[in-house]
Amino acid sequence: MSSRDGIKAVRSWHFIMRPQDPLTPEQSDIFDGLDRFGDGSLGLEEGPGFSVFECYFEAEGLIEAMNEALACIEEIPGVLIRSIELNARSFEQNGMVTPSVVRLPA
């Protein structure tokens, strides 16, 4: 559909958000208990000394998807996002692969 018809094209976007600090057990419990994250759009990966949010959001553009993800994080008290990154999977998922992008292993 075109914006000329008043309908905007929406697509799925992938990116990684890295918190400033690993989530505390309390913050992880809050994340696990929020229905908002049950749709799989925001996943939490944790390990010794790190936490990473893997994001799949539907939006018109990548910036809108990132803004929506950041708004979701506001529901977890004390979590601050240090960076938002695109990795090889992001480039592939987002249709951004060009000859200058490292490809995912086959």
N, C-alpha and C positions, 0 to 999 in steps of 0.2 A: 504494500500500500504506500501511497505517497503522502507527504505532508500537505500537498495541494488539496487532498480530500479531507483534511483535518485529522487524519490518522497517521501517527508517527510509527516508523519501523522500530521494533524492539528486538534486541538480540541478547544472547547470553555472553557475559564477559567473565574472564578468569584472571585473578591476580592474587598475590600473597600480601598479607599485612603482618608486620612484625611489631609486637608490643615492645615498649621501652624495657620492661622487666618481665620475667616469666610470671604467669598468673599464679596467684596464691591458691591454696586448696579452696578457700572460701569463694574466690572469683571463679574458679573452675566449676564449683557446685552451682553458682548462680547461672553460669553459661549453660550447664547441663539441664537446669530446671526451667529455662525460658522456652515457651512454646514457639516463639518467634524464630528460633534456630532449628526447629524440627523439620523444616522443608529442605535442608541440605544446602542452602545457599551460603552458609557460613559454617565451616568445619574447623575444629580446634585440634591441632597436633601438638603434643607435649612430650618432652623428654627431659633428661637431667639438665637443668639450667636453661631451658628454652621453652618458649611457646610460640606457635605460628598459627595464624588464621588462614585457611585456604578458602577463597571466595569465588562463588559462581553466582553472579547477579544478573538479572535481566533488566536492561535499560536501553534507552536510545543511544547513549554513548558511554565510553569508558569512564569519563569523569563523573557522570551521573551515577554509574554503578558504584564507583569508589565512594562518592558522597553518601549513598544509601548504606553501604557497609559501615562507614564511620558512624552514621547515626545509630546503627544497631549496637555498636560497641559501647555507645554512651549508656546503655542499660546495665553495663557491668561496672560498678563503682571502682574508681581508681585505675582503670586500664587506660594507658596512653599509648597511642600508636607512634612508633619511631619511624617506620618507613612502609611504603607500599611498593611492591616490586612486581615486575613481569619476568617470569623465567621462561625457559624453552617451551614448557607446556602451555604457558600463557600465550606466547606467540602463536603456537599451533592452534589452540582453542579459539583465539581471537581473530584468526585469519590474517595474521600479520607476518607470515613467513615469506621472506624474500631471499634472493641469493646471498644477502649479507647477514642472514640470521643462522646461527648454529642450529642444526636440526636435531630432533630427538633421536636417540638410537632406535634402530629398527627392531 
